[in-house]
Amino acid sequence: MANRDDYRRAADAVQRGNATKQQRELNDRAAKQAGSMGNDARAAQRGQKRW
């Protein structure tokens, strides 16, 4: 099971454009959630994540 840090690393990798398939899947799963983690995941997919 992935923890919060795994989801954050996945969002960062998606933002940079060098995410693995597993990281993209984690980010996709997080993007479906409400709250700050979901917001970060959706922003990363759009290339608008702020650190």
PyMOL Python script that loads the backbone (N, CA, C, O; Angstrom):
from pymol import cmd

cmd.read_pdbstr("""\
ATOM      1  N   MET A   1       0.835  -1.184   0.000  1.00  0.00           N
ATOM      2  CA  MET A   1       0.000   0.000   0.000  1.00  0.00           C
ATOM      3  C   MET A   1       0.878   1.244   0.000  1.00  0.00           C
ATOM      4  O   MET A   1       1.853   1.326   0.746  1.00  0.00           O
ATOM      5  N   ALA A   2       0.539   2.172  -0.808  1.00  0.00           N
ATOM      6  CA  ALA A   2       1.319   3.409  -0.937  1.00  0.00           C
ATOM      7  C   ALA A   2       0.978   4.365   0.207  1.00  0.00           C
ATOM      8  O   ALA A   2      -0.158   4.424   0.676  1.00  0.00           O
ATOM      9  N   ASN A   3       1.991   5.107   0.640  1.00  0.00           N
ATOM     10  CA  ASN A   3       1.755   6.109   1.677  1.00  0.00           C
ATOM     11  C   ASN A   3       1.752   7.504   1.057  1.00  0.00           C
ATOM     12  O   ASN A   3       1.928   7.660  -0.151  1.00  0.00           O
ATOM     13  N   ARG A   4       1.552   8.498   1.888  1.00  0.00           N
ATOM     14  CA  ARG A   4       1.440   9.881   1.410  1.00  0.00           C
ATOM     15  C   ARG A   4       2.695  10.325   0.662  1.00  0.00           C
ATOM     16  O   ARG A   4       2.596  11.016  -0.353  1.00  0.00           O
ATOM     17  N   ASP A   5       3.869   9.939   1.147  1.00  0.00           N
ATOM     18  CA  ASP A   5       5.120  10.318   0.480  1.00  0.00           C
ATOM     19  C   ASP A   5       5.210   9.714  -0.919  1.00  0.00           C
ATOM     20  O   ASP A   5       5.710  10.357  -1.842  1.00  0.00           O
ATOM     21  N   ASP A   6       4.730   8.484  -1.078  1.00  0.00           N
ATOM     22  CA  ASP A   6       4.732   7.846  -2.400  1.00  0.00           C
ATOM     23  C   ASP A   6       3.866   8.637  -3.382  1.00  0.00           C
ATOM     24  O   ASP A   6       4.241   8.837  -4.538  1.00  0.00           O
ATOM     25  N   TYR A   7       2.710   9.081  -2.906  1.00  0.00           N
ATOM     26  CA  TYR A   7       1.820   9.867  -3.761  1.00  0.00           C
ATOM     27  C   TYR A   7       2.450  11.209  -4.119  1.00  0.00           C
ATOM     28  O   TYR A   7       2.318  11.674  -5.251  1.00  0.00           O
ATOM     29  N   ARG A   8       3.135  11.833  -3.160  1.00  0.00           N
ATOM     30  CA  ARG A   8       3.807  13.114  -3.425  1.00  0.00           C
ATOM     31  C   ARG A   8       4.931  12.937  -4.447  1.00  0.00           C
ATOM     32  O   ARG A   8       5.073  13.747  -5.362  1.00  0.00           O
ATOM     33  N   ARG A   9       5.727  11.877  -4.292  1.00  0.00           N
ATOM     34  CA  ARG A   9       6.808  11.616  -5.254  1.00  0.00           C
ATOM     35  C   ARG A   9       6.236  11.348  -6.638  1.00  0.00           C
ATOM     36  O   ARG A   9       6.803  11.780  -7.642  1.00  0.00           O
ATOM     37  N   ALA A  10       5.111  10.634  -6.693  1.00  0.00           N
ATOM     38  CA  ALA A  10       4.477  10.354  -7.981  1.00  0.00           C
ATOM     39  C   ALA A  10       4.010  11.648  -8.642  1.00  0.00           C
ATOM     40  O   ALA A  10       4.202  11.833  -9.844  1.00  0.00           O
ATOM     41  N   ALA A  11       3.398  12.542  -7.868  1.00  0.00           N
ATOM     42  CA  ALA A  11       2.942  13.820  -8.427  1.00  0.00           C
ATOM     43  C   ALA A  11       4.126  14.636  -8.936  1.00  0.00           C
ATOM     44  O   ALA A  11       4.043  15.262  -9.993  1.00  0.00           O
ATOM     45  N   ASP A  12       5.221  14.631  -8.190  1.00  0.00           N
ATOM     46  CA  ASP A  12       6.415  15.369  -8.625  1.00  0.00           C
ATOM     47  C   ASP A  12       6.963  14.799  -9.931  1.00  0.00           C
ATOM     48  O   ASP A  12       7.353  15.552 -10.824  1.00  0.00           O
ATOM     49  N   ALA A  13       6.993  13.468 -10.042  1.00  0.00           N
ATOM     50  CA  ALA A  13       7.506  12.831 -11.254  1.00  0.00           C
ATOM     51  C   ALA A  13       6.601  13.120 -12.449  1.00  0.00           C
ATOM     52  O   ALA A  13       7.088  13.360 -13.554  1.00  0.00           O
ATOM     53  N   VAL A  14       5.297  13.099 -12.233  1.00  0.00           N
ATOM     54  CA  VAL A  14       4.354  13.422 -13.313  1.00  0.00           C
ATOM     55  C   VAL A  14       4.564  14.865 -13.757  1.00  0.00           C
ATOM     56  O   VAL A  14       4.557  15.164 -14.952  1.00  0.00           O
ATOM     57  N   GLN A  15       4.749  15.750 -12.792  1.00  0.00           N
ATOM     58  CA  GLN A  15       4.980  17.167 -13.109  1.00  0.00           C
ATOM     59  C   GLN A  15       6.238  17.327 -13.966  1.00  0.00           C
ATOM     60  O   GLN A  15       6.237  18.088 -14.934  1.00  0.00           O
ATOM     61  N   ARG A  16       7.317  16.607 -13.608  1.00  0.00           N
ATOM     62  CA  ARG A  16       8.581  16.708 -14.348  1.00  0.00           C
ATOM     63  C   ARG A  16       8.519  15.999 -15.692  1.00  0.00           C
ATOM     64  O   ARG A  16       9.326  16.281 -16.578  1.00  0.00           O
ATOM     65  N   GLY A  17       7.568  15.080 -15.855  1.00  0.00           N
ATOM     66  CA  GLY A  17       7.442  14.360 -17.112  1.00  0.00           C
ATOM     67  C   GLY A  17       8.280  13.105 -17.195  1.00  0.00           C
ATOM     68  O   GLY A  17       8.466  12.564 -18.285  1.00  0.00           O
ATOM     69  N   ASN A  18       8.793  12.624 -16.069  1.00  0.00           N
ATOM     70  CA  ASN A  18       9.612  11.413 -16.091  1.00  0.00           C
ATOM     71  C   ASN A  18       9.051  10.331 -15.170  1.00  0.00           C
ATOM     72  O   ASN A  18       9.807   9.562 -14.576  1.00  0.00           O
ATOM     73  N   ALA A  19       7.740  10.276 -15.054  1.00  0.00           N
ATOM     74  CA  ALA A  19       7.090   9.308 -14.179  1.00  0.00           C
ATOM     75  C   ALA A  19       7.094   7.914 -14.796  1.00  0.00           C
ATOM     76  O   ALA A  19       6.951   7.748 -16.008  1.00  0.00           O
ATOM     77  N   THR A  20       7.259   6.923 -13.935  1.00  0.00           N
ATOM     78  CA  THR A  20       7.125   5.536 -14.365  1.00  0.00           C
ATOM     79  C   THR A  20       5.634   5.217 -14.496  1.00  0.00           C
ATOM     80  O   THR A  20       4.781   6.016 -14.110  1.00  0.00           O
ATOM     81  N   LYS A  21       5.338   4.056 -15.038  1.00  0.00           N
ATOM     82  CA  LYS A  21       3.943   3.643 -15.174  1.00  0.00           C
ATOM     83  C   LYS A  21       3.282   3.566 -13.798  1.00  0.00           C
ATOM     84  O   LYS A  21       2.138   3.991 -13.635  1.00  0.00           O
ATOM     85  N   GLN A  22       3.991   3.028 -12.816  1.00  0.00           N
ATOM     86  CA  GLN A  22       3.433   2.920 -11.461  1.00  0.00           C
ATOM     87  C   GLN A  22       3.165   4.297 -10.860  1.00  0.00           C
ATOM     88  O   GLN A  22       2.148   4.498 -10.195  1.00  0.00           O
ATOM     89  N   GLN A  23       4.064   5.236 -11.090  1.00  0.00           N
ATOM     90  CA  GLN A  23       3.862   6.584 -10.564  1.00  0.00           C
ATOM     91  C   GLN A  23       2.678   7.263 -11.237  1.00  0.00           C
ATOM     92  O   GLN A  23       1.916   7.974 -10.580  1.00  0.00           O
ATOM     93  N   ARG A  24       2.516   7.052 -12.538  1.00  0.00           N
ATOM     94  CA  ARG A  24       1.353   7.625 -13.226  1.00  0.00           C
ATOM     95  C   ARG A  24       0.060   7.029 -12.670  1.00  0.00           C
ATOM     96  O   ARG A  24      -0.928   7.740 -12.489  1.00  0.00           O
ATOM     97  N   GLU A  25       0.070   5.725 -12.400  1.00  0.00           N
ATOM     98  CA  GLU A  25      -1.119   5.078 -11.844  1.00  0.00           C
ATOM     99  C   GLU A  25      -1.431   5.607 -10.447  1.00  0.00           C
ATOM    100  O   GLU A  25      -2.592   5.856 -10.121  1.00  0.00           O
ATOM    101  N   LEU A  26      -0.395   5.780  -9.619  1.00  0.00           N
ATOM    102  CA  LEU A  26      -0.598   6.347  -8.285  1.00  0.00           C
ATOM    103  C   LEU A  26      -1.172   7.751  -8.383  1.00  0.00           C
ATOM    104  O   LEU A  26      -2.098   8.103  -7.652  1.00  0.00           O
ATOM    105  N   ASN A  27      -0.626   8.546  -9.279  1.00  0.00           N
ATOM    106  CA  ASN A  27      -1.105   9.918  -9.428  1.00  0.00           C
ATOM    107  C   ASN A  27      -2.540   9.938  -9.941  1.00  0.00           C
ATOM    108  O   ASN A  27      -3.343  10.760  -9.499  1.00  0.00           O
ATOM    109  N   ASP A  28      -2.867   9.051 -10.859  1.00  0.00           N
ATOM    110  CA  ASP A  28      -4.243   8.972 -11.357  1.00  0.00           C
ATOM    111  C   ASP A  28      -5.204   8.617 -10.224  1.00  0.00           C
ATOM    112  O   ASP A  28      -6.299   9.173 -10.131  1.00  0.00           O
ATOM    113  N   ARG A  29      -4.786   7.688  -9.365  1.00  0.00           N
ATOM    114  CA  ARG A  29      -5.612   7.292  -8.228  1.00  0.00           C
ATOM    115  C   ARG A  29      -5.786   8.473  -7.264  1.00  0.00           C
ATOM    116  O   ARG A  29      -6.886   8.716  -6.767  1.00  0.00           O
ATOM    117  N   ALA A  30      -4.709   9.194  -7.009  1.00  0.00           N
ATOM    118  CA  ALA A  30      -4.776  10.341  -6.097  1.00  0.00           C
ATOM    119  C   ALA A  30      -5.635  11.455  -6.679  1.00  0.00           C
ATOM    120  O   ALA A  30      -6.318  12.159  -5.935  1.00  0.00           O
ATOM    121  N   ALA A  31      -5.611  11.623  -7.994  1.00  0.00           N
ATOM    122  CA  ALA A  31      -6.365  12.702  -8.641  1.00  0.00           C
ATOM    123  C   ALA A  31      -7.870  12.528  -8.462  1.00  0.00           C
ATOM    124  O   ALA A  31      -8.624  13.492  -8.594  1.00  0.00           O
ATOM    125  N   LYS A  32      -8.305  11.331  -8.167  1.00  0.00           N
ATOM    126  CA  LYS A  32      -9.730  11.064  -7.967  1.00  0.00           C
ATOM    127  C   LYS A  32     -10.184  11.383  -6.545  1.00  0.00           C
ATOM    128  O   LYS A  32     -11.375  11.314  -6.243  1.00  0.00           O
ATOM    129  N   GLN A  33      -9.237  11.732  -5.668  1.00  0.00           N
ATOM    130  CA  GLN A  33      -9.542  11.999  -4.269  1.00  0.00           C
ATOM    131  C   GLN A  33      -9.769  13.487  -4.038  1.00  0.00           C
ATOM    132  O   GLN A  33      -9.243  14.331  -4.763  1.00  0.00           O
ATOM    133  N   ALA A  34     -10.546  13.786  -3.035  1.00  0.00           N
ATOM    134  CA  ALA A  34     -10.737  15.175  -2.615  1.00  0.00           C
ATOM    135  C   ALA A  34      -9.590  15.571  -1.697  1.00  0.00           C
ATOM    136  O   ALA A  34      -8.875  14.711  -1.184  1.00  0.00           O
ATOM    137  N   GLY A  35      -9.419  16.846  -1.494  1.00  0.00           N
ATOM    138  CA  GLY A  35      -8.416  17.324  -0.557  1.00  0.00           C
ATOM    139  C   GLY A  35      -7.122  17.730  -1.226  1.00  0.00           C
ATOM    140  O   GLY A  35      -7.012  17.744  -2.452  1.00  0.00           O
ATOM    141  N   SER A  36      -6.139  18.061  -0.395  1.00  0.00           N
ATOM    142  CA  SER A  36      -4.890  18.621  -0.918  1.00  0.00           C
ATOM    143  C   SER A  36      -4.120  17.622  -1.771  1.00  0.00           C
ATOM    144  O   SER A  36      -3.499  18.011  -2.760  1.00  0.00           O
ATOM    145  N   MET A  37      -4.150  16.336  -1.406  1.00  0.00           N
ATOM    146  CA  MET A  37      -3.427  15.349  -2.199  1.00  0.00           C
ATOM    147  C   MET A  37      -4.038  15.241  -3.595  1.00  0.00           C
ATOM    148  O   MET A  37      -3.309  15.176  -4.585  1.00  0.00           O
ATOM    149  N   GLY A  38      -5.342  15.222  -3.682  1.00  0.00           N
ATOM    150  CA  GLY A  38      -6.012  15.184  -4.977  1.00  0.00           C
ATOM    151  C   GLY A  38      -5.766  16.447  -5.779  1.00  0.00           C
ATOM    152  O   GLY A  38      -5.574  16.395  -6.994  1.00  0.00           O
ATOM    153  N   ASN A  39      -5.772  17.580  -5.095  1.00  0.00           N
ATOM    154  CA  ASN A  39      -5.488  18.851  -5.774  1.00  0.00           C
ATOM    155  C   ASN A  39      -4.084  18.848  -6.359  1.00  0.00           C
ATOM    156  O   ASN A  39      -3.886  19.274  -7.497  1.00  0.00           O
ATOM    157  N   ASP A  40      -3.100  18.368  -5.586  1.00  0.00           N
ATOM    158  CA  ASP A  40      -1.720  18.297  -6.076  1.00  0.00           C
ATOM    159  C   ASP A  40      -1.613  17.371  -7.279  1.00  0.00           C
ATOM    160  O   ASP A  40      -0.920  17.687  -8.246  1.00  0.00           O
ATOM    161  N   ALA A  41      -2.294  16.233  -7.227  1.00  0.00           N
ATOM    162  CA  ALA A  41      -2.236  15.264  -8.319  1.00  0.00           C
ATOM    163  C   ALA A  41      -2.834  15.845  -9.597  1.00  0.00           C
ATOM    164  O   ALA A  41      -2.271  15.691 -10.681  1.00  0.00           O
ATOM    165  N   ARG A  42      -3.977  16.514  -9.463  1.00  0.00           N
ATOM    166  CA  ARG A  42      -4.609  17.117 -10.641  1.00  0.00           C
ATOM    167  C   ARG A  42      -3.754  18.247 -11.208  1.00  0.00           C
ATOM    168  O   ARG A  42      -3.639  18.386 -12.426  1.00  0.00           O
ATOM    169  N   ALA A  43      -3.162  19.044 -10.343  1.00  0.00           N
ATOM    170  CA  ALA A  43      -2.285  20.129 -10.800  1.00  0.00           C
ATOM    171  C   ALA A  43      -1.062  19.565 -11.514  1.00  0.00           C
ATOM    172  O   ALA A  43      -0.616  20.129 -12.514  1.00  0.00           O
ATOM    173  N   ALA A  44      -0.516  18.465 -11.015  1.00  0.00           N
ATOM    174  CA  ALA A  44       0.646  17.842 -11.655  1.00  0.00           C
ATOM    175  C   ALA A  44       0.286  17.356 -13.055  1.00  0.00           C
ATOM    176  O   ALA A  44       1.089  17.479 -13.980  1.00  0.00           O
ATOM    177  N   GLN A  45      -0.904  16.812 -13.215  1.00  0.00           N
ATOM    178  CA  GLN A  45      -1.330  16.344 -14.533  1.00  0.00           C
ATOM    179  C   GLN A  45      -1.442  17.502 -15.518  1.00  0.00           C
ATOM    180  O   GLN A  45      -1.200  17.330 -16.713  1.00  0.00           O
ATOM    181  N   ARG A  46      -1.806  18.676 -15.021  1.00  0.00           N
ATOM    182  CA  ARG A  46      -1.920  19.857 -15.882  1.00  0.00           C
ATOM    183  C   ARG A  46      -0.593  20.584 -16.035  1.00  0.00           C
ATOM    184  O   ARG A  46      -0.485  21.513 -16.836  1.00  0.00           O
ATOM    185  N   GLY A  47       0.422  20.173 -15.275  1.00  0.00           N
ATOM    186  CA  GLY A  47       1.716  20.848 -15.313  1.00  0.00           C
ATOM    187  C   GLY A  47       1.723  22.139 -14.532  1.00  0.00           C
ATOM    188  O   GLY A  47       2.517  23.035 -14.819  1.00  0.00           O
ATOM    189  N   GLN A  48       0.842  22.248 -13.539  1.00  0.00           N
ATOM    190  CA  GLN A  48       0.702  23.482 -12.774  1.00  0.00           C
ATOM    191  C   GLN A  48       0.963  23.294 -11.289  1.00  0.00           C
ATOM    192  O   GLN A  48       0.586  24.149 -10.488  1.00  0.00           O
ATOM    193  N   LYS A  49       1.594  22.204 -10.908  1.00  0.00           N
ATOM    194  CA  LYS A  49       1.839  21.950  -9.486  1.00  0.00           C
ATOM    195  C   LYS A  49       2.805  22.985  -8.939  1.00  0.00           C
ATOM    196  O   LYS A  49       3.820  23.297  -9.561  1.00  0.00           O
ATOM    197  N   ARG A  50       2.475  23.512  -7.767  1.00  0.00           N
ATOM    198  CA  ARG A  50       3.333  24.484  -7.088  1.00  0.00           C
ATOM    199  C   ARG A  50       3.976  23.805  -5.894  1.00  0.00           C
ATOM    200  O   ARG A  50       3.307  23.116  -5.124  1.00  0.00           O
ATOM    201  N   TRP A  51       5.251  23.999  -5.749  1.00  0.00           N
ATOM    202  CA  TRP A  51       5.944  23.387  -4.608  1.00  0.00           C
ATOM    203  C   TRP A  51       5.964  24.316  -3.489  1.00  0.00           C
ATOM    204  O   TRP A  51       6.501  23.994  -2.429  1.00  0.00           O
TER     205      TRP A  51
END
""", "prot")
cmd.dss("prot")
cmd.show_as("cartoon", "prot")
cmd.util.cbc("prot")
cmd.orient("prot")
